[in-house]
């Protein structure tokens, strides 16, 4: 399928922001919140959520009608996401404003309550976002529990790395050092589950065939043209246009950028105590996850493409 840049940006940025908030919530509940990095982390997460929301609007044909998306909340996972996302943004924003304006004692007293709401809020939002794709049974690459697992773990891993990077940039080297082990563990786990999904998808056999798509019950059916002189919605929206060679190489590239390089850099930071490495690890992982999300959409084979195989 054709990946929409707006959705690639939205899911990647929002997932990292959720992970960043979860890290802060866990640290707060463990009575080990960051000191210098508290406000930078809160405002960074809030800003990322706003940026992700803005990016999602570019995917809408009529942005002014976006409010209608909530009307189908009983049956649509997208409608549920549209409800949960603003609620989570409000929670992150409220925490950031409270920590900025309130007295230290009052802010500390409210933090556990906000943290306790943040963790389930992030999990519900990850689940809603992932189920938008996992519930589409005819797209075999998506219709599997690993879709939900990967959305959650990739967001959590990028959030932990983002927390360490923000801590290092804010001068809170003690907090950055304290999350190094968690960053390496979550990145490794996310790599493992994403590799499982790649292995599974590489062995999938399409449920539809050219015979079932066209109704022609011949032993061999080969399409020679797309049956029209120009493009159509089907050829514009369901074909990514990348070469087969590019598709084969993309998993190697995004796994290196999103998992391999960050793990090496984080190991270096852990061994040498150099906080300046954190932003490099986050930059590499962010680039890799953007490419990973592009591949997530591009790899999906929509059944209609059996009929519209030849674009030109």
C-alpha positions as CSV (number, residue, x, y, z in Angstrom):
1,X,0.0,0.0,0.0
2,X,1.0,3.6,-0.3
3,X,2.2,5.1,3.0
4,X,0.8,8.5,3.8
5,X,3.6,10.7,5.2
6,X,1.1,12.3,7.6
7,X,0.2,9.0,9.2
8,X,3.9,7.9,9.3
9,X,4.7,11.1,11.2
10,X,1.7,10.9,13.4
11,X,2.1,7.3,14.6
12,X,5.8,7.6,15.1
13,X,5.9,11.0,17.0
14,X,2.8,10.2,19.1
15,X,4.1,6.8,20.0
16,X,7.4,8.3,21.2
17,X,5.6,11.0,23.2
18,X,3.5,8.3,24.9
19,X,6.6,6.4,25.8
20,X,8.2,9.5,27.2
21,X,5.2,10.2,29.4
22,X,5.2,6.5,30.6
23,X,8.9,6.8,31.6
24,X,8.1,9.9,33.6
25,X,5.1,8.3,35.2
26,X,7.0,5.2,36.2
27,X,9.9,7.3,37.6
28,X,7.4,9.4,39.6
29,X,5.6,6.4,41.0
30,X,8.9,4.9,42.0
31,X,9.7,8.1,43.8
32,X,12.7,8.8,41.5
33,X,11.5,11.6,39.2
34,X,14.0,13.6,37.2
35,X,15.0,17.0,38.7
36,X,16.4,19.3,36.0
37,X,14.7,17.3,33.2
38,X,11.1,17.2,34.7
39,X,9.8,20.3,32.9
40,X,11.7,19.7,29.6
41,X,10.3,16.2,29.5
42,X,6.7,17.2,30.1
43,X,6.8,20.1,27.6
44,X,8.6,18.0,25.0
45,X,6.0,15.2,25.3
46,X,3.2,17.7,25.1
47,X,4.8,19.4,22.1
48,X,5.3,16.1,20.3
49,X,1.6,15.2,20.8
50,X,0.5,18.5,19.4
51,X,2.9,18.1,16.4
52,X,1.5,14.6,15.8
53,X,-2.0,15.8,15.9
54,X,-1.2,18.6,13.4
55,X,0.4,16.0,11.1
56,X,-2.7,13.8,11.2
57,X,-4.9,16.6,9.9
58,X,-2.9,16.5,6.6
59,X,-4.4,13.0,6.0
60,X,-7.9,14.4,6.0
61,X,-9.7,15.4,2.8
62,X,-11.9,17.8,4.8
63,X,-10.2,18.8,8.0
64,X,-13.1,20.9,9.1
65,X,-15.2,17.7,9.4
66,X,-12.7,15.9,11.6
67,X,-15.1,16.2,14.6
68,X,-17.4,13.7,12.8
69,X,-14.8,11.0,13.4
70,X,-16.0,10.5,17.0
71,X,-19.5,9.6,15.9
72,X,-18.6,5.9,15.2
73,X,-17.0,5.1,18.5
74,X,-19.1,2.0,19.0
75,X,-17.6,0.2,16.0
76,X,-14.5,2.2,14.8
77,X,-11.1,2.0,16.4
78,X,-10.2,5.2,14.6
79,X,-13.1,7.0,16.3
80,X,-11.9,5.6,19.7
81,X,-8.4,6.9,18.9
82,X,-9.8,10.3,18.1
83,X,-11.4,10.3,21.6
84,X,-8.5,9.0,23.5
85,X,-5.8,11.1,21.9
86,X,-7.1,14.5,23.0
87,X,-7.8,13.1,26.5
88,X,-4.2,12.0,26.7
89,X,-2.9,15.3,25.3
90,X,-5.0,17.1,28.0
91,X,-3.4,14.9,30.7
92,X,0.1,15.6,29.5
93,X,-0.6,19.3,29.1
94,X,-2.2,19.6,32.5
95,X,0.8,17.9,34.1
96,X,3.2,20.2,32.4
97,X,1.2,23.4,33.3
98,X,0.7,22.2,36.9
99,X,4.4,21.4,37.3
100,X,5.3,24.8,35.9
101,X,2.9,26.9,37.9
102,X,2.4,25.1,41.2
103,X,4.5,25.2,44.3
104,X,7.0,22.3,44.5
105,X,5.1,20.7,47.4
106,X,1.7,20.9,45.6
107,X,3.3,19.6,42.3
108,X,4.8,16.7,44.1
109,X,1.5,15.8,45.7
110,X,-0.4,15.8,42.4
111,X,2.3,14.0,40.4
112,X,1.4,10.4,41.6
113,X,-2.2,10.9,40.6
114,X,-1.2,12.2,37.2
115,X,1.3,9.5,36.8
116,X,-1.3,6.8,37.7
117,X,-3.5,8.1,34.9
118,X,-0.8,8.5,32.4
119,X,0.3,4.8,32.1
120,X,-3.2,3.3,31.3
121,X,-3.9,6.3,29.1
122,X,-0.8,5.6,27.0
123,X,-1.6,1.9,26.8
124,X,-5.2,2.5,25.7
125,X,-4.0,5.0,23.0
126,X,-1.4,2.6,21.7
127,X,-4.0,-0.2,21.6
128,X,-6.5,2.0,19.7
129,X,-4.0,3.1,17.2
130,X,-2.7,-0.4,16.5
131,X,-6.2,-1.9,16.3
132,X,-7.0,0.4,13.4
133,X,-4.8,-1.8,11.3
134,X,-4.9,-5.1,13.2
135,X,-8.7,-5.3,12.8
136,X,-8.4,-5.3,9.0
137,X,-8.5,-9.0,8.4
138,X,-8.0,-9.0,4.7
139,X,-4.6,-7.3,5.1
140,X,-2.7,-10.3,6.4
141,X,0.4,-8.4,7.3
142,X,-1.5,-6.3,9.8
143,X,-4.2,-8.8,11.1
144,X,-2.1,-10.2,14.0
145,X,-1.5,-9.5,17.7
146,X,2.1,-8.6,16.9
147,X,0.8,-5.4,15.4
148,X,-0.4,-4.2,18.8
149,X,2.7,-5.5,20.5
150,X,5.0,-3.7,18.0
151,X,3.1,-0.4,18.2
152,X,3.4,-0.5,22.0
153,X,7.0,-1.6,22.3
154,X,8.3,0.7,19.6
155,X,6.6,3.6,21.2
156,X,7.9,2.6,24.6
157,X,11.5,2.1,23.4
158,X,11.6,5.4,21.6
159,X,10.1,7.1,24.6
160,X,12.8,5.7,26.9
161,X,15.5,6.8,24.5
162,X,13.9,10.2,24.2
163,X,13.7,10.5,28.0
164,X,17.5,9.9,28.2
165,X,18.2,12.3,25.4
166,X,16.1,15.1,27.1
167,X,17.7,14.4,30.4
168,X,21.2,14.6,28.9
169,X,20.4,17.9,27.1
170,X,18.8,19.3,30.3
171,X,21.9,18.5,32.3
172,X,20.2,15.8,34.3
173,X,22.9,13.2,33.7
174,X,22.0,11.2,36.7
175,X,18.5,10.5,35.3
176,X,19.9,9.7,31.8
177,X,22.2,7.2,33.4
178,X,19.4,5.7,35.4
179,X,17.3,4.8,32.3
180,X,20.2,3.5,30.2
181,X,19.5,-0.1,31.1
182,X,15.8,0.3,30.4
183,X,16.5,2.0,27.1
184,X,18.7,-0.9,26.0
185,X,16.2,-3.5,27.3
186,X,13.1,-2.0,25.6
187,X,15.0,-1.4,22.3
188,X,16.2,-5.0,22.3
189,X,12.7,-6.3,23.0
190,X,11.2,-4.1,20.4
191,X,13.7,-5.4,17.9
192,X,12.9,-9.0,18.8
193,X,9.2,-8.6,18.3
194,X,9.5,-6.6,15.1
195,X,11.8,-9.3,13.7
196,X,9.2,-11.8,14.6
197,X,6.6,-9.9,12.6
198,X,9.0,-9.5,9.6
199,X,9.6,-13.3,9.6
200,X,5.9,-14.1,9.8
201,X,5.0,-11.7,7.0
202,X,7.7,-13.1,4.8
203,X,6.0,-16.5,4.9
204,X,2.5,-15.3,4.2
205,X,0.6,-16.7,1.3
206,X,-2.1,-14.5,-0.2
207,X,-5.6,-15.6,0.5
208,X,-6.8,-14.1,-2.8
209,X,-5.6,-15.2,-6.2
210,X,-5.9,-13.6,-9.7
211,X,-8.6,-16.2,-10.4
212,X,-10.6,-15.2,-7.3
213,X,-10.0,-11.5,-8.0
214,X,-11.2,-11.6,-11.6
215,X,-13.6,-14.5,-11.5
216,X,-11.7,-16.2,-14.4
217,X,-11.1,-19.8,-13.5
218,X,-8.3,-20.5,-15.9
219,X,-5.2,-22.4,-14.7
220,X,-3.0,-19.4,-15.3
221,X,-4.2,-15.8,-15.3
222,X,-1.6,-13.0,-16.0
223,X,-2.5,-9.3,-16.1
224,X,-0.8,-7.3,-19.0
225,X,-2.3,-3.9,-18.3
226,X,-4.4,-2.1,-15.7
227,X,-7.4,-1.9,-18.1
228,X,-7.4,1.9,-18.4
229,X,-5.4,4.6,-20.1
230,X,-4.9,6.7,-17.0
231,X,-4.5,6.2,-13.2
232,X,-7.3,6.0,-10.7
233,X,-7.9,6.1,-7.0
234,X,-7.0,2.5,-6.7
235,X,-3.6,2.9,-8.4
236,X,-2.8,6.2,-6.6
237,X,-3.7,5.1,-3.1
238,X,-2.7,1.4,-3.0
239,X,0.6,1.3,-4.8
240,X,3.7,2.7,-3.1
241,X,5.8,2.9,-6.3
242,X,9.0,1.7,-4.7
243,X,11.1,-1.0,-6.5
244,X,11.2,-4.6,-5.3
245,X,14.9,-4.1,-4.5
246,X,14.1,-1.1,-2.3
247,X,11.5,-3.0,-0.4
248,X,13.9,-5.9,0.2
249,X,16.6,-3.6,1.6
250,X,14.3,-1.4,3.7
251,X,14.1,-3.8,6.7
252,X,17.8,-4.1,6.9
253,X,18.2,-0.3,6.9
254,X,15.5,0.5,9.5
255,X,16.6,-2.3,11.8
256,X,20.1,-0.9,11.8
257,X,19.0,2.7,12.4
258,X,16.2,2.0,14.9
259,X,17.8,-0.8,16.9
260,X,21.4,-1.7,16.0
261,X,23.0,1.7,16.0
262,X,21.1,3.0,19.1
263,X,22.1,-0.1,21.1
264,X,25.8,0.4,20.2
265,X,25.6,4.1,21.2
266,X,23.7,3.4,24.4
267,X,26.3,0.8,25.3
268,X,29.0,3.3,24.7
269,X,27.2,5.9,26.9
270,X,26.8,3.3,29.6
271,X,30.4,2.3,29.5
272,X,32.0,5.7,29.2
273,X,29.4,7.8,31.0
274,X,29.2,10.2,28.1
275,X,25.7,11.9,28.1
276,X,26.3,13.6,24.7
277,X,25.8,10.3,23.0
278,X,22.1,10.2,24.0
279,X,20.9,12.7,21.3
280,X,22.8,10.7,18.7
281,X,21.0,7.5,19.7
282,X,17.7,9.2,19.7
283,X,18.3,10.7,16.2
284,X,19.3,7.4,14.8
285,X,16.3,5.6,16.3
286,X,13.9,8.3,15.2
287,X,15.1,8.0,11.6
288,X,14.9,4.3,11.8
289,X,11.4,4.2,13.2
290,X,10.1,6.6,10.6
291,X,11.4,4.2,7.9
292,X,10.0,1.3,9.9
293,X,6.5,2.9,9.9
294,X,6.8,3.6,6.1
295,X,7.6,-0.1,5.6
296,X,4.8,-1.2,7.8
297,X,2.4,0.4,5.4
298,X,4.3,-0.3,2.2
299,X,4.6,-4.0,2.9
300,X,0.9,-4.5,3.3
301,X,-0.6,-6.1,0.3
302,X,-4.2,-5.0,-0.3
303,X,-6.3,-7.7,-2.1
304,X,-7.4,-5.1,-4.7
305,X,-3.8,-5.0,-6.0
306,X,-4.2,-8.4,-7.5
307,X,-6.6,-6.9,-9.9
308,X,-4.7,-3.6,-10.4
309,X,-1.3,-5.2,-10.6
310,X,0.0,-3.2,-13.5
311,X,0.1,0.5,-12.7
312,X,1.4,1.5,-16.2
